[in-house]
Amino acid sequence: MAQKQKKFVLLSIISVLLICLLTGAILFSYQQAYAGKIYRNVYFADLDLSGMTRKEAETALTSKLQEVLNQEITIKTSAQTVSARLVATGFSFNVTDIIDNSYQIGRQGDFFETIFGTSRTLFERKTVSAQPIIDQAKYDAFVKVIVGQLNHDPVDASLTIQNGKIVEIESQNGQAVDTSGLDDKLVASASQGQTTLVLDLVAVPAAVENEDFTTAKKQATDYLAKSITFTYNGKTYKPSPADIGNWIEFQNNNGQYYASLSDSNIKTYLTNIAKNFEVKKVDRKVNASTNEVISEGTEGLYLDKDGALAALKQQMASAAAPVIALATYAQAPAEVKVFPNEGFVAGRFEGKYIDIDLTTQQLCRVEGPTLIDCFTVSSGKASMPTPTGTYNIQNKNPRAWSAKYGLWMPFWQAFSGAYGIHELPEWPGGYKEGEAHLGTPVSHGCVRLGVGSAETVYNWTEIGTPVYIHK
């Protein structure tokens, strides 16, 4: 009996050793067959990487990730939906990291851990996860622009006055998408092949509620209830509720809303009243050359708007029916020295200046009271006249291009917006305007000079040199 037991134990040991040797041989052969390759049952999403070399895995993963990133994800709430490709979120993946993680499955740990891990790959599926790389700026733009379409901004309560009546707009709460953890949800949806992602909405309260207007409404109501009268020389002027409503402004002071009176709007109303009795002053005109009085001028009469405004605001604070007596003040005419339309007159300015006579088509260089020289010009035609008045040289360019007319303007000197002094124009092909036109108003408003004279004037002037144009 003991002999049989010994024999059985020996056979058992031999069997175990044979099984271990056989298993070891199988695992060794498996390891040799997959040397430099990813073991069996290793997946990324639904992509089977079994038996692939690094190069093969890189090709397959690049194609798979392109497919994943081009996948369209529909994001929805209870009321709306938006769609976008995953690549628009700023997500990308590191293919090398995925390959490294895949290759390490079954090859990590000490000898026994490696043996155990290798054997598990024969019958147990392993899915490799990948942490996406996120372009934060692109992701933030995606959340703001695309996901933001699902948001509903709150509507603040508002208070206005229309036609003398207080109009109140009710506040409305808004809704905003809860984007917390959205990046993880997007990756999970894409990796699992899901095309729809449902997000929750959170309420966004309005910043201004109707109850905030209690004080302001009462103040505005009191203003509108006033019976106001303005008097002047026996005449009365009574503003309507609509007029008074135009004076009222609603303001916010650290969350406290109140009604106030607008000085500028009240003065606008007073200006309209003043049209009934104000007299505009006419200045006394004196010939700048001879000091001869051309016209004496007349005194003006004007409404004291500041005094009326102060009286109104004082009574609005206390009286139920304010009565404001309007006052006026006189304003003597000023003396204005003018140059009559009498042709060229030297000495208009102390230093150098240009005098352009549109009647004679002459441009003169003048230094104080001294005439230097004059040149024939061509000013604007009747439909596009050269502006008259006093100007200054604003900028200079030895060869300016007119995009509007497609030509060159040598020795350009701007004196008012698009108007300037320049030599006869040239076209890109080389054609130049003939001097036969000088002395005749044919330009588009600029003042044209001939060859030579334009350069002389250009070199003589400076930025800021006065230009006096008259008829």
C-alpha positions in Angstrom: 0.0 0.0 0.0 2.8 2.4 0.9 4.5 1.5 -2.3 1.5 2.5 -4.4 1.2 5.8 -2.6 4.8 6.6 -3.3 4.3 5.7 -7.0 1.2 8.0 -7.2 3.0 11.0 -5.7 5.9 10.5 -8.0 3.6 10.4 -11.0 1.8 13.5 -9.8 5.0 15.4 -9.4 6.1 14.3 -12.9 2.8 15.4 -14.3 3.0 18.8 -12.7 6.5 19.3 -13.9 5.4 18.3 -17.4 2.5 20.7 -17.3 4.8 23.5 -16.1 7.3 22.7 -18.8 4.6 22.6 -21.4 3.1 25.9 -20.2 6.5 27.5 -20.0 7.2 26.3 -23.6 3.9 27.7 -24.8 4.5 31.0 -23.1 8.1 31.1 -24.3 7.0 30.4 -27.9 4.2 33.1 -27.4 6.7 35.6 -26.2 9.1 34.8 -29.0 6.3 35.0 -31.6 5.2 38.5 -30.3 8.7 39.9 -29.7 8.6 43.5 -30.7 4.8 43.3 -31.1 1.8 44.1 -29.0 0.3 41.0 -27.3 -3.1 39.5 -28.2 -6.4 41.1 -26.9 -5.0 44.6 -26.6 -7.5 47.3 -27.9 -7.8 51.0 -28.2 -11.5 51.8 -28.3 -12.7 49.2 -30.9 -9.3 49.0 -32.7 -7.6 45.6 -32.2 -3.9 46.1 -31.9 -3.0 42.4 -31.4 0.3 41.4 -33.1 1.1 44.8 -34.4 4.6 46.2 -34.5 5.1 49.8 -33.4 5.1 51.0 -37.0 1.9 49.1 -37.8 0.2 50.3 -34.6 1.2 53.9 -35.4 -0.4 53.7 -38.9 -3.6 52.1 -37.5 -3.9 54.4 -34.5 -3.3 57.6 -36.6 -6.2 56.5 -38.9 -8.4 55.6 -35.9 -7.7 58.8 -34.1 -8.5 60.8 -37.2 -11.8 59.0 -37.4 -12.5 59.6 -33.7 -11.6 63.3 -33.9 -13.7 63.8 -37.0 -16.7 62.2 -35.3 -19.6 64.6 -34.9 -20.9 64.9 -31.3 -24.4 66.3 -30.7 -24.7 68.2 -27.5 -28.2 68.8 -26.3 -30.2 70.2 -23.5 -33.9 69.8 -22.8 -34.7 72.5 -25.4 -31.8 72.8 -27.9 -29.1 70.9 -29.7 -25.7 71.9 -31.3 -23.3 69.7 -33.2 -19.5 69.8 -33.6 -16.7 67.6 -34.5 -14.5 66.5 -31.7 -11.5 68.1 -33.3 -13.2 71.5 -32.9 -12.9 71.1 -29.1 -9.1 71.4 -29.2 -8.6 67.7 -28.4 -5.7 65.6 -29.7 -3.9 62.4 -28.7 -0.2 61.4 -28.4 0.1 58.3 -30.6 3.5 57.3 -29.1 2.1 57.2 -25.6 -0.8 55.0 -26.7 1.7 52.6 -28.4 3.9 52.5 -25.4 1.0 51.7 -23.0 -0.2 49.0 -25.4 3.2 47.4 -25.7 3.7 47.3 -22.0 0.6 45.2 -21.3 1.9 41.8 -20.3 5.5 43.0 -20.0 5.5 44.9 -16.7 6.7 43.8 -13.3 9.2 41.2 -12.1 9.6 37.7 -13.6 6.5 36.1 -12.1 4.4 39.2 -12.7 5.5 39.2 -16.4 4.7 35.5 -16.8 1.2 36.1 -15.2 0.6 39.2 -17.3 1.7 37.6 -20.5 -0.6 34.5 -19.9 -3.6 36.8 -19.2 -3.3 38.4 -22.7 -4.1 35.0 -24.2 -7.7 35.0 -23.0 -8.5 38.4 -21.3 -9.2 41.6 -23.3 -7.3 44.8 -22.3 -8.5 48.2 -23.4 -5.8 51.0 -23.5 -7.0 54.3 -22.3 -5.5 57.6 -23.5 -5.6 61.0 -21.8 -6.2 63.6 -24.5 -4.0 66.7 -25.0 -6.2 69.8 -24.8 -5.5 73.0 -26.5 -7.0 75.2 -23.7 -7.6 78.3 -25.9 -9.4 76.2 -28.6 -11.4 74.4 -25.9 -12.4 77.6 -24.2 -13.5 79.0 -27.6 -15.5 75.8 -28.3 -17.3 76.1 -24.9 -17.9 79.8 -25.4 -19.0 79.9 -29.1 -20.5 76.4 -29.8 -21.8 75.2 -26.4 -22.7 78.8 -25.6 -25.4 78.6 -28.2 -27.4 76.5 -25.7 -27.3 79.3 -23.2 -30.1 81.8 -22.7 -29.0 85.1 -21.2 -31.1 86.6 -18.5 -33.1 89.7 -19.2 -32.7 92.5 -16.7 -35.7 94.4 -15.6 -35.7 97.9 -17.1 -37.5 101.2 -16.5 -38.3 103.9 -19.1 -40.7 106.7 -19.7 -42.7 106.8 -22.9 -45.1 109.6 -23.7 -45.2 110.7 -20.1 -45.9 107.2 -18.7 -43.7 104.9 -16.8 -43.0 101.7 -18.7 -41.6 98.7 -16.7 -40.1 95.6 -18.4 -40.2 92.4 -16.3 -37.0 90.6 -15.6 -36.5 87.1 -17.0 -34.1 84.5 -15.6 -31.7 82.9 -18.1 -30.2 79.4 -18.4 -26.7 78.3 -18.8 -25.2 74.9 -19.7 -23.4 73.1 -16.9 -20.0 72.6 -18.5 -18.2 71.1 -15.5 -16.4 67.9 -16.5 -17.4 68.4 -20.2 -14.0 67.5 -21.4 -14.1 64.1 -19.7 -17.6 63.5 -21.0 -16.6 64.3 -24.6 -13.7 61.9 -24.5 -15.9 59.2 -22.9 -18.6 59.7 -25.6 -16.1 59.6 -28.4 -14.2 56.5 -27.1 -17.5 54.6 -26.6 -18.9 55.6 -30.0 -21.7 57.7 -28.6 -22.8 60.5 -30.8 -25.1 62.4 -28.3 -24.2 64.1 -25.1 -26.9 65.5 -22.8 -26.0 68.3 -20.5 -27.9 69.9 -17.7 -29.0 73.5 -17.5 -28.6 75.7 -14.5 -30.6 78.9 -13.8 -29.0 82.3 -14.3 -30.8 85.0 -12.3 -31.2 88.4 -13.8 -28.9 91.0 -12.3 -31.7 93.6 -12.0 -35.1 92.7 -10.6 -38.3 94.7 -10.8 -38.4 95.2 -7.0 -35.2 97.2 -7.4 -37.1 100.0 -9.0 -39.5 100.8 -6.1 -37.8 104.1 -5.1 -37.1 105.2 -8.7 -40.7 104.6 -9.7 -42.0 106.7 -6.9 -39.6 109.6 -7.6 -40.5 109.5 -11.4 -44.2 109.4 -10.5 -43.8 112.5 -8.3 -42.0 114.4 -11.1 -44.7 113.5 -13.7 -47.4 114.7 -11.4 -46.0 118.3 -11.2 -47.9 121.0 -12.9 -45.1 123.3 -14.2 -45.4 126.8 -15.6 -42.8 129.0 -17.2 -43.6 132.7 -17.6 -42.0 135.4 -19.7 -43.5 138.9 -20.6 -47.0 137.8 -19.9 -46.8 134.5 -21.8 -46.9 131.1 -20.2 -45.3 127.8 -21.3 -46.5 124.6 -19.7 -44.5 121.4 -20.4 -46.6 118.3 -21.1 -46.1 115.0 -19.2 -44.3 113.8 -22.3 -41.9 116.8 -22.0 -41.3 116.2 -18.3 -40.8 112.5 -19.0 -37.9 113.5 -21.4 -36.2 115.2 -18.5 -36.2 112.2 -16.2 -33.3 109.8 -16.1 -33.0 106.5 -14.2 -29.6 105.9 -12.6 -28.0 103.1 -10.7 -25.8 103.9 -7.6 -24.3 100.7 -6.2 -27.5 98.7 -6.9 -29.8 101.5 -5.7 -32.0 102.9 -8.6 -33.3 106.4 -8.5 -34.8 109.0 -10.8 -33.1 112.3 -11.5 -33.6 115.3 -13.7 -31.3 115.7 -16.8 -29.8 119.2 -17.0 -29.1 118.8 -20.7 -32.6 117.6 -21.6 -34.2 120.4 -19.6 -32.0 123.0 -21.3 -33.1 121.5 -24.7 -36.7 122.2 -23.7 -35.8 125.7 -22.6 -34.0 126.3 -25.9 -37.2 125.5 -27.7 -39.1 128.0 -25.5 -36.5 130.6 -26.2 -37.1 130.5 -29.9 -40.3 132.5 -29.2 -38.4 135.6 -27.8 -34.6 135.3 -28.2 -32.9 137.7 -30.6 -29.6 136.6 -32.1 -26.8 139.1 -32.0 -25.3 140.3 -35.2 -21.6 141.1 -34.9 -20.1 144.4 -36.0 -18.1 143.9 -39.1 -15.0 146.0 -39.9 -12.9 146.0 -43.0 -9.6 144.4 -42.0 -7.7 146.5 -44.5 -9.2 149.9 -44.0 -10.9 149.6 -40.6 -14.0 151.0 -42.2 -17.2 149.8 -40.5 -19.1 147.6 -42.9 -22.1 147.0 -40.6 -22.7 148.1 -37.0 -24.4 144.9 -35.8 -27.2 144.5 -33.3 -27.4 143.5 -29.6 -28.7 140.0 -28.8 -31.2 138.9 -26.2 -30.8 135.4 -24.7 -32.7 133.3 -22.2 -30.8 132.7 -18.9 -31.0 128.9 -19.1 -28.8 128.2 -16.1 -31.0 130.5 -13.9 -34.2 128.8 -15.2 -32.7 125.4 -14.6 -31.7 126.2 -11.0 -35.1 127.7 -10.2 -36.9 124.7 -11.7 -34.9 122.1 -9.8 -35.4 124.0 -6.6 -39.2 124.1 -6.9 -39.4 120.6 -8.2 -38.1 119.4 -4.8 -40.8 121.2 -2.9 -43.6 122.8 -4.8 -46.5 120.8 -6.2 -47.0 123.4 -9.0 -43.7 125.1 -9.8 -43.9 128.5 -11.5 -40.6 129.8 -13.0 -40.3 133.3 -14.2 -37.8 133.3 -17.1 -35.2 136.0 -17.3 -33.1 137.2 -20.3 -29.8 138.9 -20.6 -28.4 141.2 -23.3 -25.2 140.4 -25.3 -23.4 143.1 -27.1 -22.2 142.4 -30.6 -18.5 141.5 -31.0 -16.3 143.2 -33.6 -15.2 141.0 -36.4 -12.6 142.0 -38.9 -13.3 140.7 -42.4 -11.7 140.8 -45.8 -14.4 141.7 -48.4 -14.5 140.0 -51.7 -12.2 142.6 -53.3 -9.5 140.5 -54.9 -6.0 140.1 -53.5 -5.2 141.9 -50.2 -1.7 141.5 -48.6 -1.2 141.2 -44.9 -4.0 138.9 -44.0 -1.5 136.9 -41.8 1.7 138.0 -40.1 4.0 135.4 -41.7 4.0 133.5 -45.0 0.7 132.3 -46.4 -0.9 131.3 -49.7 -3.7 133.5 -51.2 -5.9 131.8 -53.8 -8.3 134.0 -55.8 -10.9 131.7 -57.5 -12.2 134.6 -59.6 -8.8 135.4 -61.2 -7.6 131.8 -60.9 -4.4 133.0 -59.2 -2.3 131.5 -56.4 0.0 134.0 -54.7 2.8 133.5 -52.2 2.7 136.2 -49.6 5.1 137.0 -46.7 3.1 139.3 -44.3 2.4 142.5 -46.2 4.8 141.5 -49.1 3.7 139.8 -52.3 6.4 137.4 -53.5 4.8 136.0 -56.7 1.7 134.6 -58.3 0.9 131.6 -60.5 -2.1 130.7 -62.7 -4.1 127.7 -61.3 -7.1 125.6 -62.2 -9.6 125.3 -59.4 -12.7 123.2 -59.1 -15.4 123.2 -61.7 -18.9 124.5 -61.0 -20.3 121.0 -60.0 -17.3 120.3 -57.8 -16.1 123.7 -56.5 -13.0 124.4 -54.4 -14.1 125.4 -50.9 -13.5 128.9 -49.7 -12.2 130.0 -46.3 -9.1 129.9 -44.2 -7.2 126.6 -44.0 -3.7 125.3 -43.3 -1.3 122.9 -45.0 -2.1 119.6 -43.3 0.3 117.2 -45.0 2.7 117.0 -47.9 3.7 114.3 -50.4 6.1 114.8 -53.3 4.1 112.2 -55.4 0.7 111.3 -54.0 -1.6 108.6 -55.6 -5.3 109.2 -56.0 -7.0 105.8 -55.7 -10.4 107.4 -56.4 -9.3 108.8 -59.8 -6.4 106.4 -60.6 -3.7 109.1 -61.1 -0.6 110.6 -59.7 -0.7 114.1 -58.1 2.9 115.4 -57.9 3.8 117.9 -55.1 0.7 117.2 -53.2 -0.2 119.6 -50.3 -3.5 118.8 -48.5 -5.4 121.8 -46.9 -8.9 120.4 -46.2 -9.8 116.8 -46.1 -9.5 115.4 -49.6 -8.7 118.9 -51.1 -5.2 119.9 -51.9 -2.8 121.9 -54.0 -0.8 119.8 -56.6 0.9 119.8 -60.0 -1.1 118.9 -63.1 -2.1 115.2 -62.7 -0.4 112.3 -64.4 -1.8 108.9 -65.4 0.0 105.6 -64.9 0.6 105.3 -68.6 2.6 108.5 -68.6 0.0 110.9 -69.9 0.0 114.3 -68.1 -2.7 116.9 -68.0 -1.9 119.8 -70.4 -1.2 123.3 -69.1 -3.9 124.7 -71.5 -6.4 124.1 -68.7 -4.7 126.4 -66.3 -6.7 129.5 -65.7 -10.0 127.6 -66.1 -11.9 125.9 -63.3 -12.0 122.2 -64.4 -10.6 120.2 -61.5 -12.5 118.0 -59.0 -12.1 120.6 -56.3 -8.3 120.6 -55.9 -6.1 123.5 -56.9 -3.8 122.5 -59.8 -0.5 124.3 -60.6 1.8 124.0 -63.6 5.1 122.2 -63.9 7.7 124.1 -62.0 5.4 126.4 -60.1 3.9 123.5 -58.1 7.4 122.4 -57.0 8.3 126.1 -56.1 5.2 126.4 -53.8 5.8 122.9 -52.4 9.4 123.7 -51.4 8.4 127.1 -49.9 5.5 126.0 -47.6 5.6 124.2 -44.3 3.0 122.1 -42.4 0.7 124.6 -40.9 1.2 127.4 -43.5 -2.2 129.3 -43.8 -4.1 129.0 -47.1 -6.7 131.7 -47.7 -9.2 130.9 -50.5 -11.7 133.5 -51.7 -13.6 134.8 -54.8 
